[in-house]
Amino acid sequence: MTSRWVAPLAVVLLLAACSSSPATQPVELTVYAAASLRDALEQVATAYVTAAPGISMVIATDSSAALRTQIEQGAPADVLLSADIANPQRLFDDGLVEGGITFFAGNTLVVIVPSDNPAAIRTPSDLARQGVRIVAAGDEVPITGYATQVVNALAELPDYAADFADAYEANVVSREDNVQAVLAKIELGEGDAAFVYQTDALASGSVRLVNIPDEATPIQVLYAGVVIATSAHPEAARAFLHWLTGPDGRAILAEFGFMPPS
C-alpha cells in the first residue's frame, strides 16, 4: 500500500489509544471520508472512541471520487463517507459494499470570495465577468457536479447573460483535487471566487459569502456512507455508521453546519 491511501489524523489515534484499557486489543477502523467532513470527523472520532471502548480510528480525507478509486484498487478501508450518492452507488454496483447505502448528512453550496474581495464580486453574475479568477475542483469531484447545476440554473435566469455558463467556464484558472484545496486557494487570495459547501465556508474565518438566488440553489447535497465489502471489521463498521446517524452523531455534524439528510 502507498502512504497516499491512508493519511491518519494523529490526534484521533492518540485519543483512541487513551480510551482503551491496556488489556484490550482495540479494533482499528479505517474511515475514508470526503474532504468537506475533515473537521467534523475529528470531533466525531473523539466522541465515538469514547462511546465505544476498544475501538480506535484512522481517518483519511480526500475527494470522494479519489477515495472510491483507491478502494477499487484495494485500499484497506472499512467505511467510505462520501459527499454524494454516486460514488457509494458505484461501489455498491460493483459488489464492493457490504450491506446497503446509509444517508447520514446534508449540505448546500455557496459562493465564497476572499475576505477583502479584490474582484468586487457582489452577485454570482460577476463570476462571468472577464478577468475574474475562479477556482474549481476536478471533474470527478462531487462538488463540480453540484456547481455545474447551479451555473446552468443561473444561466436560465432573466438577469443573466445567455452565455453565462461559457463565460464562467472560461474564467476557471485551476482545478483542485478536493474542496478543501479549493477553499485554501481562496483563503490565500490565489483566486477571486469559488463554489464550496456551506460547511466549509462557515468553518473558515478568511472568506466572505455571496448569496446564490433561491431559484438556482441546487437540491440538497446528500452525504452517503457504506461499509466496504473487504472490511476486516464489518460489524464494527456497521456500528459506527449506525451511531453516526443517531442523535449523538447528528448533533456533532450539526455543530459544523451539516443538516439531516432529506
C-alpha positions in Angstrom: 0.0 0.0 0.0 1.2 3.5 -0.6 1.2 6.2 2.0 -1.3 8.2 -0.1 -4.0 5.7 0.6 -4.2 6.5 4.4 -3.5 9.9 5.8 -4.2 9.4 9.6 -5.1 12.1 11.9 -2.6 11.6 14.7 -4.7 13.4 17.3 -7.6 10.9 16.6 -5.3 7.9 17.1 -3.9 9.3 20.3 -7.3 9.8 21.8 -8.4 6.4 20.6 -5.4 4.8 22.3 -6.2 6.6 25.6 -9.8 5.4 25.5 -8.8 1.7 25.5 -7.6 -0.2 28.5 -4.1 -1.8 28.3 -5.6 -5.3 28.4 -7.9 -4.6 25.5 -6.8 -5.1 21.9 -8.6 -2.3 20.0 -10.4 -2.8 16.8 -8.9 -0.2 14.4 -11.5 1.2 11.9 -10.1 3.0 8.8 -12.6 5.6 7.6 -12.3 7.2 4.2 -14.2 10.5 4.1 -14.9 13.4 1.8 -12.6 16.3 2.4 -15.5 18.5 3.5 -16.0 16.2 6.5 -12.5 16.6 7.8 -13.0 19.0 10.7 -16.3 17.4 11.8 -14.8 13.9 11.8 -12.1 14.9 14.2 -14.7 15.6 16.8 -16.9 12.6 15.7 -13.9 10.2 16.1 -13.1 11.7 19.5 -16.7 11.2 20.7 -17.1 7.7 19.1 -13.9 6.1 20.6 -15.1 7.3 24.0 -18.6 5.9 23.4 -17.3 2.6 22.0 -14.4 1.3 24.2 -12.0 -0.9 22.3 -12.4 1.0 19.1 -9.7 3.2 17.5 -10.0 5.1 14.3 -7.9 6.2 11.4 -9.4 9.0 9.3 -8.2 9.6 5.7 -9.8 12.5 3.7 -9.8 13.4 0.0 -12.3 13.9 -2.7 -15.0 11.2 -2.7 -14.0 10.1 -6.2 -10.4 9.7 -5.3 -11.2 7.7 -2.2 -13.6 5.5 -4.2 -10.9 4.8 -6.8 -8.5 3.9 -4.0 -11.0 1.4 -2.6 -11.5 -0.1 -6.1 -7.7 -0.6 -6.2 -7.7 -2.5 -2.9 -7.0 0.2 -0.3 -7.8 -1.2 3.2 -10.8 0.9 4.1 -13.6 -0.2 6.4 -16.0 2.7 5.7 -16.5 5.3 3.0 -18.3 8.6 3.9 -18.9 10.3 0.6 -20.2 13.8 -0.3 -22.6 12.3 -2.9 -24.6 9.2 -3.7 -22.9 8.4 -7.0 -19.5 7.1 -5.6 -21.0 4.8 -3.0 -23.6 3.6 -5.6 -20.7 2.8 -8.0 -19.0 0.7 -5.3 -22.4 -1.0 -4.5 -23.0 -1.8 -8.2 -19.5 -3.3 -8.4 -20.1 -5.6 -5.4 -17.6 -3.8 -3.2 -20.1 -2.8 -0.5 -21.3 -4.9 2.4 -25.0 -4.2 3.0 -26.7 -1.0 1.7 -26.1 2.7 1.5 -26.7 4.9 4.5 -27.6 8.6 4.2 -26.1 10.5 7.1 -26.0 14.2 6.4 -27.0 17.1 4.0 -25.3 20.2 2.9 -25.7 23.0 0.3 -23.5 25.2 -1.9 -22.4 28.8 -1.5 -20.1 31.1 -3.4 -17.1 32.4 -1.5 -14.6 35.2 -2.1 -11.5 36.3 -0.2 -12.3 38.5 2.9 -11.1 41.6 1.1 -13.0 40.7 -2.1 -10.4 42.2 -4.5 -12.6 41.4 -7.6 -15.6 43.2 -6.1 -17.9 40.3 -6.6 -21.4 41.1 -5.3 -23.6 38.6 -7.0 -23.0 35.3 -8.9 -23.5 37.1 -12.1 -20.0 38.6 -11.5 -18.5 35.1 -11.9 -18.8 35.6 -15.7 -17.1 39.0 -15.7 -13.9 39.0 -17.8 -10.7 38.7 -15.6 -12.4 37.1 -12.6 -10.3 34.1 -11.4 -12.4 31.2 -10.4 -11.0 28.2 -8.5 -12.8 25.0 -9.2 -12.5 21.3 -8.4 -11.7 18.4 -10.8 -14.4 16.9 -13.0 -14.8 13.8 -10.8 -15.0 15.7 -7.5 -18.7 15.7 -6.4 -18.8 19.5 -5.8 -18.1 20.1 -9.5 -21.4 18.4 -10.5 -23.3 20.4 -8.0 -21.6 23.6 -9.1 -22.5 22.8 -12.7 -26.1 22.5 -11.7 -26.0 26.0 -10.1 -24.2 27.6 -13.1 -26.7 26.1 -15.6 -29.6 27.2 -13.4 -28.2 30.8 -13.2 -27.8 30.9 -17.0 -31.6 30.5 -17.2 -32.4 33.4 -15.0 -33.6 36.7 -16.7 -30.8 38.8 -15.3 -28.0 36.5 -16.5 -26.5 36.5 -20.0 -27.2 33.6 -22.3 -23.5 32.8 -22.4 -23.1 32.9 -18.6 -22.1 29.2 -18.3 -19.5 29.5 -21.1 -18.1 32.8 -19.6 -17.9 31.2 -16.1 -16.0 28.2 -17.5 -13.6 30.5 -19.3 -12.7 32.1 -16.0 -11.7 28.9 -14.3 -8.0 29.2 -13.6 -7.3 26.0 -11.7 -8.9 22.7 -10.8 -8.1 21.3 -7.4 -8.2 17.7 -6.1 -10.8 18.3 -3.4 -13.0 21.1 -1.9 -10.6 21.8 0.9 -7.9 22.6 -1.6 -10.4 24.9 -3.4 -11.2 26.7 -0.1 -7.4 27.1 0.7 -6.8 28.8 -2.6 -9.5 31.4 -1.9 -8.3 31.9 1.7 -4.8 32.6 0.3 -6.1 35.0 -2.3 -5.0 32.8 -5.2 -8.4 33.1 -6.7 -11.3 35.5 -6.7 -14.3 33.2 -6.2 -15.3 29.5 -5.9 -18.2 27.3 -5.1 -17.8 25.3 -1.8 -20.1 23.6 0.6 -21.7 25.8 3.2 -20.0 24.0 6.0 -16.6 24.8 4.5 -17.4 28.5 4.3 -18.8 28.5 7.9 -15.6 26.9 9.2 -13.3 29.5 7.5 -12.5 32.9 9.0 -10.9 34.1 5.8 -13.7 34.2 3.3 -16.9 36.0 2.6 -20.2 34.5 1.2 -22.0 35.7 -1.9 -25.7 34.7 -1.9 -27.0 32.4 -4.6 -30.5 33.2 -5.8 -33.0 30.7 -4.3 -34.2 29.6 -7.7 -30.6 28.5 -8.6 -29.8 26.7 -5.4 -29.3 23.0 -6.1 -31.2 20.3 -4.4 -29.7 19.3 -1.1 -26.3 17.7 -1.2 -26.6 14.2 0.3 -23.8 12.5 2.1 -23.8 8.7 1.9 -21.8 6.1 3.8 -21.1 2.4 3.1 -19.3 -0.5 4.7 -16.6 -1.8 2.4 -17.0 -5.5 1.5 -13.3 -6.2 2.2 -13.5 -4.7 5.7 -11.8 -6.7 8.4 -14.3 -5.4 10.9 -17.7 -5.2 9.2 -19.7 -5.4 12.4 -17.7 -2.5 14.0 -18.0 -0.6 10.7 -21.8 -1.0 10.7 -22.0 0.0 14.4 -20.1 3.2 13.6 -22.4 4.1 10.7 -25.4 3.4 12.9 -24.0 5.7 15.6 -23.2 8.5 13.1 -26.9 8.5 12.0 -28.1 8.6 15.6 -28.6 11.6 17.9 -25.0 11.8 19.1 -23.5 11.7 15.6 -26.1 14.0 14.1 -25.6 16.5 17.0 -21.8 16.8 16.2 -22.5 17.1 12.5 -25.0 19.9 13.2 -22.3 21.8 15.1 -20.4 22.0 11.9 -23.4 23.2 9.8 -24.4 19.8 8.4 -28.1 19.2 8.0 -30.1 15.9 8.4 -30.5 14.2 5.1 -33.8 14.6 3.4 
